[in-house]
Amino acid sequence: MSRAEQATPHKTLALALLAVTQFVLVLDASIVNVALPSIGRELHFNQDSLSWVTNAYTLTFGGFLLLGGRVSDILGRRRMFMAGLGLFVVASFVGALAQAPAMLVTARAAQGLGAALVAPAALSLLMTIFPAGAERNRALGVWGAVAGGGAAAGSILGGVLTEWIGWEAVLWVNVPIGVVALALAPRLLPAARDRVSAAGFDVMGAITVTGGLALGVYALVDGNNAGWLSAQTIASAAIAIALLAAFVVIESRAKHPLVPMHIFKQHTLRSANLIALLVTGSVFPMFFVLTLFMQQVWGYSPIKAGFGQLPFAITLIAFAGLTSRWVTRLGFKTPLLIGMLITAGSLVWLSLLSVGGSYWTELLGPSLLAGVGGALMFIPVTLAATAGARRDEAGLASGLINTTQQVGGSIGLAITVAIATAATTSSLTSGNAPGVAATDGFQVALLAGAGLAALGAIFTAWLLPGVKNQPAPIDEEAEEREAVTV
C-alpha cells in the first residue's frame, strides 16, 4: 500500500468530495446557458458580446488545463486543488455581484482558471488514492457519472434557479459547495507531490502551451461570430499553431520540460486522447442543440427544457456502475467501442425530431439510449488515457485528458453551430417557416455529431489494444518522491 493510500483512510468520503467538485466544474460550463437571456437584459449585453459569458469560462478552462495538471505534480495536488477551488469560489461570488458586462466576463474567466487548476488535480488525486484495477475502475465509474450528469443537470438547475430566484443564483450556488469542499479537503485528501525544484520549472514551455491552447480555443469559440475565413480567426489559429509548434521544440530541448515528450510514446495514452476529442465532440453539443430545439421550436420554458434532458443524466448515472465492472472484466476497448456505436445511433435517432413531434415519441427514447452510450464512453476513455501514466506524471496525464475533452467539446460545438446555421439559412432561403428551418439545422447538426461518434468507433477499433487494462507500472523513483507533505 502506498503512503498516499495509507494517508487516506476515508476513501469513500474522499471520492465523494472529488466527484462533487468535478460535478460543479462541469455544471458551471452549462448552467449559465439557460440564464443568458436574463443576463443580457439585466446587464445590458449586446447580442454579439453575450456569448462571452460562456466563452470566457471555456477559453481559460481549456487554455490552462495542461499547465494546471503539471503544476499539481510539482507544487502538490491537494495544494493546487484547494488553490484552484478557492479562486473558483471567489470568482463565483464576484460574478454574482456583477453590475456590468466587463465585471461578469472577467469573473467567468477567473472561474475558468480556477477550474483548470482543480480538474487535473482532482483526477490525479483519484488515481493516487485508488490502486489500479477494480477499485480504481469503480471510482472512475462514479467520476464519469457525475461528469456526464453535470452537463445535463446544468440545464435543469440553470432553468430552475433563473426562473425562481434570478440569474445571479447560477453563480451563488457554487459558493456554499466550494466553501464546504475547501473545509473538508485537508481532512480527506492526501498531501502529496513530486519533488521538482522551482528552478527547474519550464517557464517558456508554460507560456507557449498556455498561449497556444488559449488562442486555439478562442479561434474555435469565436469562429462563428467573427467568420471562419476572417482575418481574426485565421490569425488566431495561425498564432496558436506557431506557439504549439514552438512548445514542442522547447520541450524536446528543455532540461526540466513541462510536458516530457516521452509520455506521448505511450500508444494507449496517445490514442485515448485522440478518441476523447471525438467523444466530447459528439456528445457535448447535443445538450446545446436539444436546449435550443425544445425552447425555440416546441416552445418549452427553460425549466421544462432542462427537465427534458433529465433521462440522459439518470441513465448515464445508472449505467456508470455497470460500466466500471465491465471495464474491469473486459478492458476499456470493448465498452468504449460499444458506447461510441450506441451514441452514433442515438444521435441519428434524435435527428428525426420534427416541428409537430412529441417528447414521448421523439425525444425520450434516444435520450435514454444516449445516456447508456455516454456511460460506456466516458469511463473507459478516461481510464485508457491515465492507466499507463507514472505516479509522478499523474497530474500531467489528467491534464491531458481534461484538455482534449475540453477542446473536443469546443470543436464539436463549433462544427455544430456552423452546420446548423448554414442549414437553417438554406432552409429559410427555400421559403420554409422559421420553425421548420431551425429544425432542419438542428437535424443536420445532430447527424454531424453522429458522424463524429462513428469516426470515434473506427479509431477505437483501430488504435486501442484489445487486451484487458493492466495496473499502471510503478516507477520506484517516483514512489520515493511521492507523498512529500506540503
C-alpha positions, 0 to 999 in steps of 0.5 A, a space after each residue: 500500500 502506498 503512503 498516499 493510500 495509507 494517508 487516506 483512510 476515508 476513501 469513500 468520503 474522499 471520492 465523494 468530495 472529488 466527484 462533487 467538485 468535478 460535478 460543479 466544474 462541469 455544471 458551471 460550463 452549462 448552467 449559465 446557458 439557460 440564464 443568458 437571456 436574463 443576463 443580457 437584459 439585466 446587464 445590458 449585453 449586446 447580442 454579439 458580446 453575450 456569448 462571452 459569458 460562456 466563452 470566457 469560462 471555456 477559453 481559460 478552462 481549456 487554455 490552462 488545463 495542461 499547465 494546471 495538471 503539471 503544476 499539481 505534480 510539482 507544487 502538490 495536488 491537494 495544494 493546487 486543488 484547494 488553490 484552484 477551488 478557492 479562486 473558483 469560489 471567489 470568482 463565483 461570488 464576484 460574478 454574482 455581484 456583477 453590475 456590468 458586462 466587463 465585471 461578469 466576463 472577467 469573473 467567468 474567466 477567473 472561474 475558468 482558471 480556477 477550474 483548470 487548476 482543480 480538474 487535473 488535480 482532482 483526477 490525479 488525486 483519484 488515481 493516487 488514492 485508488 490502486 489500479 484495477 477494480 477499485 480504481 475502475 469503480 471510482 472512475 465509474 462514479 467520476 464519469 457519472 457525475 461528469 456526464 450528469 453535470 452537463 445535463 443537470 446544468 440545464 435543469 438547475 440553470 432553468 430552475 434557479 433563473 426562473 425562481 430566484 434570478 440569474 445571479 443564483 447560477 453563480 451563488 450556488 457554487 459558493 456554499 459547495 466550494 466553501 464546504 469542499 475547501 473545509 473538508 479537503 485537508 481532512 480527506 485528501 492526501 498531501 502529496 507531490 513530486 519533488 521538482 525544484 522551482 528552478 527547474 520549472 519550464 517557464 517558456 514551455 508554460 507560456 507557449 502551451 498556455 498561449 497556444 491552447 488559449 488562442 486555439 480555443 478562442 479561434 474555435 469559440 469565436 469562429 462563428 461570430 467573427 467568420 471562419 475565413 476572417 482575418 481574426 480567426 485565421 490569425 488566431 489559429 495561425 498564432 496558436 499553431 506557431 506557439 504549439 509548434 514552438 512548445 514542442 521544440 522547447 520541450 524536446 530541448 528543455 532540461 526540466 520540460 513541462 510536458 516530457 515528450 516521452 509520455 506521448 510514446 505511450 500508444 494507449 495514452 496517445 490514442 485515448 486522447 485522440 478518441 476523447 476529442 471525438 467523444 466530447 465532440 459528439 456528445 457535448 453539443 447535443 445538450 446545446 442543440 436539444 436546449 435550443 430545439 425544445 425552447 425555440 421550436 416546441 416552445 418549452 420554458 427553460 425549466 421544462 427544457 432542462 427537465 427534458 434532458 433529465 433521462 440522459 443524466 439518470 441513465 448515464 448515472 445508472 449505467 456508470 456502475 455497470 460500466 466500471 465492472 465491465 471495464 474491469 472484466 473486459 478492458 476499456 476497448 470493448 465498452 468504449 467501442 460499444 458506447 461510441 456505436 450506441 451514441 452514433 445511433 442515438 444521435 441519428 435517432 434524435 435527428 428525426 425530431 420534427 416541428 409537430 413531434 412529441 417528447 414521448 415519441 421523439 425525444 425520450 427514447 434516444 435520450 435514454 439510449 444516449 445516456 447508456 452510450 455516454 456511460 460506456 464512453 466516458 469511463 473507459 476513455 478516461 481510464 485508457 488515457 491515465 492507466 499507463 501514466 507514472 505516479 509522478 506524471 499523474 497530474 500531467 496525464 489528467 491534464 491531458 485528458 481534461 484538455 482534449 475533452 475540453 477542446 473536443 467539446 469546443 470543436 464539436 460545438 463549433 462544427 455544430 453551430 456552423 452546420 446548423 446555421 448554414 442549414 437553417 439559412 438554406 432552409 429559410 432561403 427555400 421559403 420554409 417557416 422559421 420553425 421548420 428551418 431551425 429544425 432542419 439545422 438542428 437535424 443536420 447538426 445532430 447527424 454531424 455529431 453522429 458522424 463524429 461518434 462513428 469516426 470515434 468507433 473506427 479509431 477505437 477499433 483501430 488504435 486501442 489494444 484489445 487486451 484487458 487494462 493492466 495496473 499502471 507500472 510503478 516507477 520506484 523513483 517516483 514512489 520515493 518522491 511521492 507523498 512529500 507533505 506540503 
